[in-house]
Amino acid sequence: MREGCALVTGGARGIGAATAAALASDGWPVAINYRSDADGAEAVAQAIRDAGGRAEPIQADVRDPAAVGALFKGLEERLGPVLVLVNNAGVRADGLAPQLGDDEWERVLETNLSAAFRATRRALKPMLRARFGRVVNIASVVGPRANAGQANYAASKAGLIGFTKTVAVEVARRGVTVNAVAPGFVETQLTDGVGNGLLDSIPARRPGTPEEIASCVRFLASDAASYVTGTTLTVDGGLSA
């Protein structure tokens, strides 16, 4: 195992929590970033410790550029450089485009896209020096597939996919991979209220689980995926097919 750690933003629940556990099972010390759910992050960390892994909850609002810098600096001092970054923090503020306010637009874009950019930018220099790094961005099938009432969310996730491809090309020569995972309908707190009537359009006829998404992130973070970069792995039970 390399000297360094994994950072999962928005790791206190759902896909982030499952991803933290999956990476810890591969031997990574894991930093579980959260904005406000301290109890949830501590519970995730404690479960990892109980399983024999190493995990630390760490508070930071990743929308704040200064907080992102402080987050990485603290981790580097305690756990070593961030060599696996999972940009998972995300929010929704649904509404039809004519009714969306500037605040609803900006909050979703700042959290889902701009925060991922800033965290990736901060992580890349140590990764490039180490000639190893894994960045995995949690996108969504809503990026390339229309979902009425989610113009802001779709824009943020489509932007994240484009960002993933471009950065992957820029850093591929240095042993750093950048990929995205695009979940379909997964039962989490973030998707509460979204799945009404959706199951009939999913060929698998069921929602996904956070653990099924986490297993894909785990693969992309592994040595087995060293030749996989610039791609988006869609995990949606056949919805986009």
NORLINWO-V928641 format. One record per residue. N is the residue number from 1. SS is DSSP state (hx for helix, st for strand, lp for the rest). Layout:
# NORLINWO-V928641
N:SS  N:SS
This chain:
# NORLINWO-V928641
1:lp  2:lp  3:lp  4:lp  5:st  6:st  7:st  8:st  9:lp  10:lp  11:lp  12:lp  13:lp  14:hx  15:hx  16:hx  17:hx  18:hx  19:hx  20:hx  21:hx  22:hx  23:hx  24:hx  25:hx  26:lp  27:lp  28:lp  29:st  30:st  31:st  32:st  33:st  34:st  35:lp  36:lp  37:lp  38:hx  39:hx  40:hx  41:hx  42:hx  43:hx  44:hx  45:hx  46:hx  47:hx  48:hx  49:hx  50:hx  51:lp  52:lp  53:lp  54:lp  55:st  56:st  57:st  58:st  59:st  60:lp  61:lp  62:lp  63:lp  64:lp  65:hx  66:hx  67:hx  68:hx  69:hx  70:hx  71:hx  72:hx  73:hx  74:hx  75:hx  76:hx  77:hx  78:hx  79:lp  80:lp  81:lp  82:st  83:st  84:st  85:st  86:st  87:st  88:lp  89:lp  90:lp  91:lp  92:lp  93:lp  94:lp  95:st  96:lp  97:hx  98:hx  99:hx  100:lp  101:lp  102:hx  103:hx  104:hx  105:hx  106:hx  107:hx  108:hx  109:hx  110:hx  111:hx  112:hx  113:hx  114:hx  115:hx  116:hx  117:hx  118:hx  119:hx  120:hx  121:hx  122:hx  123:hx  124:hx  125:hx  126:hx  127:hx  128:hx  129:hx  130:hx  131:lp  132:lp  133:st  134:st  135:st  136:st  137:st  138:st  139:lp  140:lp  141:hx  142:hx  143:hx  144:hx  145:lp  146:lp  147:lp  148:lp  149:lp  150:st  151:hx  152:hx  153:hx  154:hx  155:hx  156:hx  157:hx  158:hx  159:hx  160:hx  161:hx  162:hx  163:hx  164:hx  165:hx  166:hx  167:hx  168:hx  169:hx  170:hx  171:hx  172:hx  173:hx  174:hx  175:lp  176:st  177:st  178:st  179:st  180:st  181:st  182:st  183:st  184:lp  185:lp  186:st  187:lp  188:lp  189:lp  190:lp  191:lp  192:lp  193:lp  194:lp  195:lp  196:lp  197:lp  198:lp  199:hx  200:hx  201:hx  202:lp  203:lp  204:lp  205:lp  206:lp  207:lp  208:st  209:lp  210:hx  211:hx  212:hx  213:hx  214:hx  215:hx  216:hx  217:hx  218:hx  219:hx  220:hx  221:lp  222:lp  223:hx  224:hx  225:hx  226:lp  227:lp  228:lp  229:lp  230:lp  231:lp  232:st  233:st  234:st  235:st  236:lp  237:lp  238:lp  239:lp  240:lp  241:lp
